[in-house]
Amino acid sequence: MKKLLVLVFALGFFGAAQAQFGVRAGFSSANFTDFETDAIAGFHAGAYYKIDLGFLAIEPGLQFSQKGHKRVGDTGTPAADKERLNYVDIPALVRVNLLPYLNVFAGPQASLLVSRKLEYVDGSSITTTDPIRKYDITGVVGVGANLPLGLNAQVSYDLGLVSANYYEVNVKNNVLKISLGYDF
């Protein structure tokens, strides 16, 4: 009887939840920790599925994300080696709705390395993914705003939790993301 009551309560709880599918894209600024490099600009784009439970919302997603870094020469000239790391990110976020239009969120994110391009100043490049770990685990924190017409905006930070093992050096991916999204 107890199990039946729990099942009825759970079905009613999730049945009252509102779910929304959406898309999100934006600007990224990525860099490695503990490495003498500058941030590199990129973009991210993907989809999410938000299950709104009132005060809380659960939001799994899937997105393409550019990460990496650039190394400026000793002379400080604009010429730099640029390394672009392309990942598929799989975040699992929990949002706390503070006001009808404002929320904060956090959660884990698994990322899979899909490609790499290291461009040297002389024009040559390397595309092998061998010198870097093929996956990444990060923690995501941020703040979001619900806008009119189904739009939303957010600022988030991906904080690397495991080493990228870049040429056997202990560095982590850190990414600042500014996004605009749309709920269908």
N, C-alpha and C positions, 0 to 999 in steps of 0.2 A: 504494500500500500504506500509505503514511504517513497519507494522508487517511482511509483506512478505519479505521486504528487510532484516530485522533483521534475519529472518529464513534462507534466502539464505546465508547470511554472516556467520551465526553460522554453518550451514552445511558445507560450504566451509572451515571454520576454523578447525573444528573437522575432516573433511575429509582429510585435509592435515597433520594432526597429525599422528605420528608414534606410534604404541602401541607395547609393548613387554611384554611377560609373562616371569617370571624368578623365580628362587629359591635362597634362601639365608640361610646360617647357620654359626654358630660361637660360640665363647667363651663369657660368661657373668660373671660379678662380681657384685653381688647384696648385698645390705645392707639396714637397716632401718635408717631413720633420727632420731635424738634425742633419741637414745637408745644405751645403753652400749654394743655394739656387734661388731663383726668383719665381714668383707665381706665373702661371700661364693661363690665359683666358681660353674658355671653351664654352660648350653648351651642353644641355641635357634636355631630354624629351622622353615622355612616356605616358603611361596610363595608370590609373588607380581605381580601387573599388572601396568606397567609404561606407561603413556600416555605422549609422548614427544611432546611438543608444541614449540620447538626451545630453546629459552632462559629459559623457565620454563618447568617443568615436574610435573605431578600429579601422585602419587604412592600410591594407597590403597594396603593393604596387609593383610595377616593372618599368624600368626606364634605361635608355642608352645614356651614358655619361662619359664626357671627356675629362680626363685627369692628366697629370704630368707635371712638367717643370721646364724652366729654361736656365741655362748657365751663361751668365754674362762674362765676357772676357776680362782679363786683368786690367785692361786699359779703360774699362767702363764704356766702351763704344756700344752703339745699339746692336751690333752684330752679336748673335748668341746662338748656341746650340739649343735646339728645341726638341723636347721629347713629349710626344702625345701618346697617352695610354687610354685606350677605349675599353670601357667596361659595360656590362649589363648589370645594373643594380636591382636588387630585390629587397626593398624596405618593408618592414612590418611596424607601422607607427601606431601609437596610441595618442589621440588628441583629447585635450581637456578643454571644453568649451567654457571660457570664462564669461563671455558675454555673447549675445546672438551673433555678433560680427567678429569676435576676437577669440583665438585659441592658441594654446601652446602645445607642442608635441615633442615626442621622443620615442626612440625605439632602435632596435638593431637593424643592420642592413648587411646582406651578403652580396658580394660583387664577383663577377666572373670576368677575367681578362679575355677580350676577344681579339684585340690587335694592338700593335705598338709601332710607332714610327719615330726614330731618332734622326733628326735632320742636322747635319753639321753645317757650319758657316760656308764651307767650300762647295756646298750643293750636294754632297754625297749623303746617303742615308742608309739606315739599318732597320729592318722590319721584324727580325726574329723576336719572339717573346721569351726565349730561353733564359735571359739573365734576371727575370723577375717572377715572383710567385704568381701562379695562375688564378688565384682567388684573393679576396680581401674581405675582412670583417671590420665594419665601422659601427660607431654609435651616431645616431642622428638626433640633433636637437634643433628646435626652431620655433618661430612664431608665425601665425597665419591670420589672414583677415578675409572674411566673407564679404564680397562686394555685390552690388546689384547685378541683375541679369544672369545669375548663375556663375559669375566670375569669382575667382579667389586669387589672392596673392600671398606669397610666403617668402621668408628668408630662413635658410637653414644652414647648419654647419655639420659636415660629415667628419667625425674625429676618428682617425685610424686607430684600431685596437690591436692589430697584429702587424708584424713586420712584413713589408713587401719583399724583403730579402733581395734588394736591388744589388746585383753583383756581389752578393753575400754581405751587404752592408745593412745594418738595422735602421731602416727608414720606414715611415708610415705615410699613407696618403691622407691629406687634409684638404677639404674642399668647402668653399663658401658658395652657396647657391641662392640665386634670386629668381623666383619663378612666378609665372602667371598661369592659372588653370581655369578650366571650364567644367562645371558639373552638368551632365546631361539629364 
